[in-house]
Amino acid sequence: MSQRILIIDDEKDVQYSFKRIFEKEPFELETASSGEEGIALIKKAAPDLVIMDIRMGGSNGLEALQQIRKFDTRLPIIMMTAYGTTQTAIQAMKLGAFDYILKPFDIPKMKSLIESALKTSRDMREVVALDPAFKLEDFAEGIVGKSEAMQTVYKLIGQVSSSEATILITGESGTGKELVARAIYHHSLRNAKPFLAINCAAIPENLLESELFGHEKGAFTGAMAQRIGKFEQCDGGTIFLDEIGDMSPPTQTKLLRVLQEGEVTRIGNNQPIKVNVRVLAATNRPLELDVAEKKFREDLFYRLNVVRLHLPPLRERREDIRVLCNYFLVRLRKKQPILKVRQFSSETLEICESYDWPGNVRELENCIYRAALVSKSEVIVPADLPPEIPRKTAVSTLAAVSSPQTLPELSLEEAVDCIARHGVQSKSGDLLDEVETRLIRTVLKNCSGDPAEAARVLGITAAAVKKKAG
């Protein structure tokens, strides 16, 4: 079944131009001469896309856009005007337009925009609603995941929290090491005392020692007053030392003394001060290698590594990605109720699950936040994802195909992309043949396998459809 586009413009010449330009395209065009007429048509037989002028008699385009959004938040609407200003562009996008284009428009650009909008329209029909049983309270610690790898993490947190053991949390950047440290603290016997987190990589080397252990007035240039270090401030509580692999050798030596003797010495003072602090440390570096290369003290490493808790990267627990997407979206909507986004298209979630997420959970969270901000409807579709997230996952599949003369069963878009990237030839040796075959198969699929309907859409015979589709 072909998709339907509604053109709303009070200029008959514009309506006629659209019909002439797009008469051979695989979609149906309808027209309306005013915002009121267009709204009535939308309510009567919902189109897949609306292209609407801003300046019209009666209700102008922006007013009509507002009215449409009251009863349909998913319909893609492209706004047109011959009087482009910054204000109208911002207002149109703010009201939920899919995009904005100036008259007279560039035909290839308009075709590309229509194709993108229609794809978005299709994507939004294939939605995956949030699990109605999903509750933020189930993840009160902020650590999200139901995979076997995360169940192991949860069990270990439960086993070590109430002890006094020093714990080394390892994992790539963005995996949630501080969240795990906070969970250990909250379930510990020290949870009524302070918890302080220090990022050793974020504090200049010459200041970190003072930050941790304190200094006396006049101990060095700029020491205008006595400073109490974090270990003293945290007496009786828990201190979390993130990125401990970046700590300088002199500071490592002082930290070792804290762990061995339970005392600190301020810079400029030789008098040790007793402290009772539990140390949790984290690193994204291979500390064993740093020890072998004499970059990290071996005795300190063994003091820290009493219990090792490793957080797996997101690419090794892809089954948690949907749960994380839901979690971030629900939490975001709770913080910012003004956001209209409520769910994801199935293709969006598939793309998220196929991506490796080098920045791990932190990168995924930022991605969902960005997508929710730019989404033009209640559904996050692939077009809302950041450009660095690959839309097509079939290229890697193609690389694994043993025969250079064949392609796996990909979509038309994926096949064209694979051919363009890899120069794969079809059985006939003609790239255009391969693309034509995929086009016919795609249209046939969209027509529920009806060769006659596909032939009508494509403008060829049913016999040709059957022959080319194989």
C-alpha positions as CSV (number, residue, x, y, z in Angstrom):
1,M,0.0,0.0,0.0
2,S,1.5,3.3,-1.1
3,Q,2.0,6.2,1.4
4,R,-0.1,9.4,1.2
5,I,1.2,13.0,1.2
6,L,-1.1,16.0,1.9
7,I,0.0,19.3,0.4
8,I,-1.5,22.3,2.2
9,D,-0.9,25.5,0.2
10,D,-3.3,28.3,-1.0
11,E,-1.4,28.7,-4.3
12,K,-2.8,26.5,-7.0
13,D,0.5,26.7,-9.0
14,V,2.3,25.1,-6.0
15,Q,-0.2,22.3,-5.8
16,Y,0.1,21.7,-9.6
17,S,3.9,21.8,-9.4
18,F,3.9,19.1,-6.7
19,K,1.6,16.9,-8.8
20,R,3.8,17.3,-11.9
21,I,7.1,16.8,-10.1
22,F,6.0,13.8,-8.1
23,E,3.5,12.1,-10.4
24,K,5.8,9.1,-11.0
25,E,6.8,8.7,-7.4
26,P,5.5,5.7,-5.4
27,F,3.1,7.7,-3.2
28,E,-0.2,9.4,-3.5
29,L,-0.7,13.2,-3.4
30,E,-3.7,15.1,-2.0
31,T,-4.1,18.8,-1.8
32,A,-5.8,21.4,0.5
33,S,-6.0,25.2,0.0
34,S,-6.2,26.2,3.7
35,G,-5.2,25.1,7.1
36,E,-8.8,24.4,8.0
37,E,-9.3,22.3,5.0
38,G,-6.1,20.4,5.6
39,I,-6.9,19.7,9.2
40,A,-10.3,18.3,8.2
41,L,-8.6,16.0,5.7
42,I,-6.0,14.8,8.2
43,K,-8.8,13.9,10.7
44,K,-10.8,12.1,8.0
45,A,-8.0,10.0,6.4
46,A,-4.7,10.4,8.2
47,P,-1.9,10.9,5.7
48,D,1.7,9.7,6.2
49,L,3.2,13.2,5.6
50,V,2.0,16.8,5.4
51,I,3.8,19.5,3.5
52,M,2.4,22.9,4.5
53,D,3.0,26.5,3.6
54,I,3.4,29.0,6.5
55,R,1.7,32.0,4.9
56,M,-1.9,31.2,3.8
57,G,-5.3,32.8,4.0
58,G,-7.3,31.9,7.1
59,S,-5.2,30.1,9.6
60,N,-1.6,30.4,8.8
61,G,0.7,27.4,8.7
62,L,2.1,27.9,12.2
63,E,-1.4,28.1,13.6
64,A,-2.5,25.0,11.7
65,L,0.6,23.2,12.9
66,Q,-0.3,24.0,16.5
67,Q,-3.9,22.6,15.9
68,I,-2.6,19.4,14.3
69,R,-0.2,18.8,17.1
70,K,-3.1,18.8,19.6
71,F,-4.6,15.6,18.1
72,D,-1.6,14.1,16.3
73,T,1.9,14.3,17.7
74,R,3.4,11.7,15.3
75,L,2.5,13.0,11.9
76,P,5.7,14.4,10.1
77,I,5.0,18.0,8.9
78,I,7.4,19.8,6.5
79,M,6.9,23.6,6.6
80,M,7.4,25.8,3.5
81,T,7.7,29.5,3.0
82,A,9.0,32.1,0.6
83,Y,9.8,34.4,3.5
84,G,12.3,32.6,5.5
85,T,13.4,34.3,8.8
86,T,15.2,33.0,11.8
87,Q,12.1,33.5,13.9
88,T,9.7,31.5,11.8
89,A,12.3,28.7,11.4
90,I,12.7,28.5,15.2
91,Q,9.0,28.7,15.8
92,A,8.2,26.0,13.3
93,M,10.7,23.6,14.8
94,K,9.6,24.5,18.3
95,L,6.0,23.6,17.5
96,G,7.1,20.2,16.2
97,A,7.7,20.5,12.5
98,F,9.7,17.7,10.9
99,D,11.7,20.2,8.9
100,Y,11.6,23.6,7.2
101,I,12.3,24.5,3.6
102,L,12.4,27.7,1.6
103,K,10.5,28.4,-1.7
104,P,11.4,27.9,-4.4
105,F,12.8,24.6,-3.2
106,D,15.5,22.5,-4.7
107,I,13.7,19.4,-6.2
108,P,16.4,16.8,-5.2
109,K,16.5,18.3,-1.7
110,M,12.7,18.1,-1.4
111,K,12.7,14.5,-2.6
112,S,15.3,13.6,-0.1
113,L,13.4,15.4,2.6
114,I,10.2,13.6,1.7
115,E,11.9,10.2,1.7
116,S,13.3,10.9,5.1
117,A,10.0,12.0,6.5
118,L,8.1,9.0,5.0
119,K,10.7,6.7,6.6
120,T,10.2,8.4,9.9
121,S,6.4,8.0,9.5
122,R,6.9,4.2,8.9
123,D,9.3,4.0,11.9
124,M,6.8,5.5,14.2
125,R,4.2,2.9,13.4
126,E,6.5,0.2,14.6
127,V,6.9,1.2,18.2
128,V,7.9,-0.7,21.3
129,A,6.0,0.6,24.2
130,L,7.7,0.9,27.6
131,D,7.2,-2.1,29.8
132,P,4.2,-1.1,32.0
133,A,5.8,-3.0,34.9
134,F,9.0,-0.9,34.6
135,K,9.6,1.2,37.7
136,L,12.5,3.5,38.5
137,E,12.3,2.3,42.1
138,D,13.5,-1.1,40.8
139,F,16.8,0.6,40.0
140,A,17.1,2.9,43.0
141,E,20.9,2.5,43.0
142,G,21.1,3.8,39.5
143,I,22.7,0.5,38.3
144,V,20.6,-0.9,35.5
145,G,20.7,-4.4,34.0
146,K,19.2,-7.8,34.1
147,S,22.0,-9.7,32.3
148,E,23.9,-12.6,33.9
149,A,27.0,-10.4,34.0
150,M,25.1,-7.7,36.0
151,Q,23.6,-10.3,38.3
152,T,27.1,-11.3,39.2
153,V,27.9,-7.7,40.0
154,Y,24.8,-7.3,42.2
155,K,25.7,-10.5,44.1
156,L,29.2,-9.4,44.8
157,I,28.0,-5.9,46.0
158,G,25.7,-7.7,48.5
159,Q,28.5,-9.9,49.7
160,V,31.2,-7.3,50.3
161,S,29.1,-4.2,51.3
162,S,28.9,-4.9,55.0
163,S,32.6,-5.8,55.3
164,E,35.5,-3.4,55.8
165,A,37.5,-4.7,52.8
166,T,39.2,-2.4,50.4
167,I,37.6,-2.9,46.9
168,L,39.1,-2.3,43.5
169,I,36.4,-1.6,40.9
170,T,37.6,-2.1,37.3
171,G,36.0,-1.4,34.0
172,E,36.1,0.8,30.9
173,S,35.2,4.5,31.1
174,G,31.4,5.0,31.4
175,T,30.5,1.6,32.8
176,G,29.3,3.0,36.1
177,K,32.1,2.4,38.5
178,E,31.1,5.3,40.8
179,L,27.5,4.1,40.9
180,V,28.8,0.7,42.1
181,A,31.0,2.4,44.8
182,R,27.9,4.4,46.0
183,A,25.9,1.2,46.1
184,I,28.5,-0.5,48.2
185,Y,28.6,2.5,50.5
186,H,24.7,2.7,50.9
187,H,24.6,-1.0,51.9
188,S,27.6,-0.8,54.2
189,L,27.7,-0.2,58.0
190,R,29.3,3.2,57.3
191,N,26.3,4.6,55.4
192,A,25.5,7.1,58.2
193,K,29.0,8.6,57.8
194,P,30.4,10.7,54.9
195,F,31.0,9.4,51.4
196,L,33.5,11.4,49.3
197,A,34.4,10.8,45.7
198,I,37.7,12.0,44.3
199,N,38.7,11.8,40.6
200,C,42.5,11.4,40.7
201,A,42.7,12.2,36.9
202,A,40.8,15.4,37.2
203,I,43.0,17.0,39.9
204,P,46.5,18.3,38.9
205,E,49.2,16.1,40.3
206,N,50.7,18.9,42.5
207,L,47.3,19.5,44.1
208,L,46.0,16.0,44.6
209,E,48.3,15.3,47.6
210,S,47.0,18.4,49.3
211,E,43.4,17.5,48.4
212,L,43.7,14.1,49.9
213,F,45.9,14.6,53.0
214,G,45.7,18.4,53.7
215,H,48.4,20.9,54.3
216,E,49.6,23.4,56.9
217,K,49.6,27.2,56.4
218,G,52.8,28.2,54.6
219,A,53.6,24.6,53.6
220,F,54.1,25.8,50.0
221,T,53.6,28.9,47.9
222,G,49.9,29.7,47.9
223,A,49.1,27.8,51.1
224,M,47.6,30.8,52.8
225,A,45.7,28.8,55.5
226,Q,45.6,25.3,57.0
227,R,43.6,22.8,54.9
228,I,41.9,19.6,56.1
229,G,42.3,16.8,53.6
230,K,39.6,14.5,52.3
231,F,40.7,11.6,54.5
232,E,40.3,13.6,57.7
233,Q,37.0,15.0,56.5
234,C,35.8,11.4,55.7
235,D,36.9,10.0,59.1
236,G,34.5,7.1,59.9
237,G,33.1,7.0,56.4
238,T,34.1,5.9,52.9
239,I,36.3,7.5,50.3
240,F,36.1,6.6,46.6
241,L,39.3,7.2,44.6
242,D,38.4,7.1,40.9
243,E,41.0,6.6,38.2
244,I,43.6,5.7,40.8
245,G,46.0,4.6,38.1
246,D,46.7,8.2,37.4
247,M,48.0,8.9,40.9
248,S,51.6,10.0,41.1
249,P,54.2,7.8,42.9
250,P,54.7,10.1,45.9
251,T,50.9,10.2,46.4
252,Q,50.8,6.5,46.1
253,T,53.3,6.2,48.9
254,K,51.2,8.3,51.2
255,L,48.0,6.4,50.3
256,L,49.8,3.1,51.1
257,R,50.5,4.5,54.6
258,V,46.8,5.3,55.1
259,L,45.9,1.7,54.2
260,Q,48.7,0.1,56.3
261,E,48.7,2.4,59.4
262,G,45.4,4.2,59.2
263,E,47.0,7.6,59.5
264,V,47.7,10.6,57.3
265,T,50.3,13.4,57.5
266,R,49.5,16.9,56.2
267,I,52.0,18.6,53.9
268,G,54.2,20.7,56.1
269,N,53.6,18.7,59.2
270,N,55.4,15.6,60.5
271,Q,52.7,14.7,63.0
272,P,50.6,11.7,61.8
273,I,46.8,11.9,62.3
274,K,44.8,8.8,62.9
275,V,41.9,8.2,60.5
276,N,39.3,5.4,60.1
277,V,38.3,5.4,56.4
278,R,37.2,2.6,54.1
279,V,38.8,3.0,50.7
280,L,37.1,2.1,47.4
281,A,39.2,2.6,44.3
282,A,38.4,2.4,40.6
283,T,40.4,2.3,37.4
284,N,39.9,1.9,33.7
285,R,43.6,1.0,33.3
286,P,45.3,-2.4,33.5
287,L,47.0,-1.8,36.8
288,E,48.9,-5.2,36.6
289,L,50.6,-3.8,33.5
290,D,51.4,-0.5,35.3
291,V,52.9,-2.5,38.1
292,A,55.0,-4.5,35.7
293,E,56.2,-1.3,34.1
294,K,57.0,0.3,37.5
295,K,54.3,3.0,37.0
296,F,52.2,1.8,40.0
297,R,53.5,0.5,43.3
298,E,53.1,-3.3,43.6
299,D,52.5,-3.2,47.4
300,L,49.8,-0.6,46.9
301,F,48.1,-2.6,44.2
302,Y,47.8,-5.7,46.4
303,R,46.5,-3.5,49.3
304,L,43.8,-2.1,46.9
305,N,43.0,-5.4,45.2
306,V,41.6,-7.2,48.3
307,V,38.3,-7.7,46.4
308,R,38.1,-7.1,42.6
309,L,34.8,-6.1,41.2
310,H,34.7,-5.9,37.4
311,L,32.1,-4.1,35.4
312,P,31.6,-5.5,31.9
313,P,31.4,-3.1,28.9
314,L,28.0,-2.5,27.4
315,R,28.9,-4.4,24.2
316,E,29.3,-7.6,26.3
317,R,25.8,-7.2,27.8
318,R,23.7,-6.1,24.9
319,E,20.5,-7.7,26.5
320,D,20.6,-4.8,29.0
321,I,20.4,-2.0,26.3
322,R,16.6,-2.0,26.0
323,V,16.3,-1.9,29.8
324,L,18.7,1.0,29.9
325,C,16.9,2.9,27.1
326,N,13.7,2.5,29.0
327,Y,15.3,3.6,32.3
328,F,16.9,6.7,30.9
329,L,13.7,7.7,29.1
330,V,11.5,7.2,32.1
331,R,13.9,9.1,34.3
332,L,14.2,11.9,31.8
333,R,10.5,12.3,31.5
334,K,10.2,12.4,35.3
335,K,12.8,15.2,35.4
336,Q,11.5,17.1,32.4
337,P,7.7,16.4,32.1
338,I,7.5,18.9,29.2
339,L,9.2,16.4,26.9
340,K,6.6,14.6,24.8
341,V,8.7,11.5,24.0
342,R,7.2,8.3,25.4
343,Q,8.6,5.4,23.5
344,F,11.1,4.0,20.9
345,S,10.5,2.6,17.4
346,S,11.6,-1.0,17.1
347,E,14.3,-0.1,14.6
348,T,15.7,2.5,17.0
349,L,16.2,-0.2,19.7
350,E,17.7,-2.6,17.2
351,I,20.2,0.0,16.2
352,C,21.1,0.7,19.8
353,E,21.5,-3.0,20.4
354,S,23.8,-3.4,17.4
355,Y,26.1,-0.5,18.3
356,D,29.2,-1.2,20.4
357,W,28.9,1.9,22.6
358,P,32.6,2.7,23.2
359,G,31.6,5.2,25.8
360,N,29.4,2.5,27.4
361,V,26.4,3.4,29.6
362,R,27.4,7.1,29.8
363,E,27.4,7.4,26.0
364,L,24.0,5.6,25.8
365,E,22.5,8.0,28.4
366,N,23.7,11.0,26.5
367,C,22.4,9.5,23.3
368,I,18.9,9.0,24.7
369,Y,18.9,12.5,26.2
370,R,19.8,14.0,22.8
371,A,17.3,11.9,20.9
372,A,14.5,12.9,23.3
373,L,15.3,16.6,22.8
374,V,15.3,16.6,19.0
375,S,12.5,14.1,18.5
376,K,9.5,15.6,16.7
377,S,6.9,13.2,18.1
378,E,6.2,10.8,20.9
379,V,8.4,8.2,19.4
380,I,12.2,8.2,19.1
381,V,13.1,7.1,15.6
382,P,16.5,6.4,14.0
383,A,16.7,9.9,12.6
384,D,16.7,11.2,16.2
385,L,19.9,9.4,17.1
386,P,23.2,11.2,16.9
387,P,24.9,11.1,13.5
388,E,27.9,9.0,14.8
389,I,25.6,6.1,15.6
390,P,25.6,4.0,12.5
391,R,22.1,3.5,11.0
392,K,23.0,0.4,8.9
393,T,24.5,-2.7,10.5
394,A,24.5,-4.8,7.4
395,V,27.9,-3.6,6.2
396,S,29.7,-5.8,8.6
397,T,27.4,-8.7,7.6
398,L,28.4,-8.1,4.0
399,A,32.1,-8.3,4.8
400,A,31.6,-11.8,6.1
401,V,29.9,-13.1,2.9
402,S,32.2,-15.7,1.3
403,S,31.2,-15.1,-2.3
404,P,31.9,-11.7,-3.8
405,Q,29.1,-12.4,-6.3
406,T,26.2,-12.5,-3.9
407,L,24.6,-10.4,-1.2
408,P,22.8,-11.4,1.9
409,E,19.1,-10.7,2.2
410,L,19.3,-7.0,3.0
411,S,16.9,-4.1,2.7
412,L,17.1,-1.9,-0.4
413,E,18.8,0.9,1.5
414,E,21.3,-1.5,3.1
415,A,22.0,-3.2,-0.2
416,V,22.8,0.1,-1.9
417,D,25.0,1.2,1.0
418,C,26.9,-2.1,0.9
419,I,27.4,-2.0,-2.9
420,A,28.6,1.6,-2.7
421,R,31.1,0.8,0.1
422,H,32.4,-2.6,-1.1
423,G,31.8,-2.6,-4.8
424,V,30.1,-6.0,-4.6
425,Q,28.8,-7.3,-7.9
426,S,25.5,-9.1,-8.5
427,K,25.3,-12.5,-10.3
428,S,24.9,-10.7,-13.6
429,G,27.9,-8.5,-12.9
430,D,25.7,-5.4,-13.1
431,L,25.4,-3.3,-10.0
432,L,22.3,-1.6,-11.3
433,D,20.6,-5.0,-11.8
434,E,21.2,-5.8,-8.1
435,V,19.8,-2.4,-7.0
436,E,16.8,-2.9,-9.3
437,T,16.1,-6.3,-7.9
438,R,16.2,-5.0,-4.4
439,L,13.9,-2.1,-5.2
440,I,11.3,-4.5,-6.8
441,R,11.5,-6.8,-3.8
442,T,11.1,-4.0,-1.3
443,V,8.0,-2.6,-3.2
444,L,6.6,-6.1,-3.5
445,K,7.0,-6.6,0.3
446,N,5.3,-3.2,1.0
447,C,2.4,-4.3,-1.3
448,S,1.8,-7.5,0.8
449,G,3.3,-9.6,-1.9
450,D,0.8,-8.6,-4.6
451,P,2.6,-8.5,-8.0
452,A,-0.2,-6.5,-9.6
453,E,-0.1,-3.8,-6.9
454,A,3.7,-3.7,-7.0
455,A,3.6,-3.4,-10.8
456,R,1.1,-0.4,-10.5
457,V,3.4,1.4,-8.0
458,L,6.5,0.7,-10.1
459,G,4.9,1.4,-13.5
460,I,6.0,-1.9,-15.0
461,T,4.2,-5.2,-15.8
462,A,3.3,-7.8,-13.2
463,A,5.3,-10.3,-15.2
464,A,8.4,-8.1,-14.9
465,V,7.9,-7.9,-11.1
466,K,7.7,-11.7,-10.9
467,K,10.8,-12.2,-13.1
468,K,13.0,-9.6,-11.3
469,A,11.9,-10.5,-7.8
470,G,12.9,-14.1,-8.4
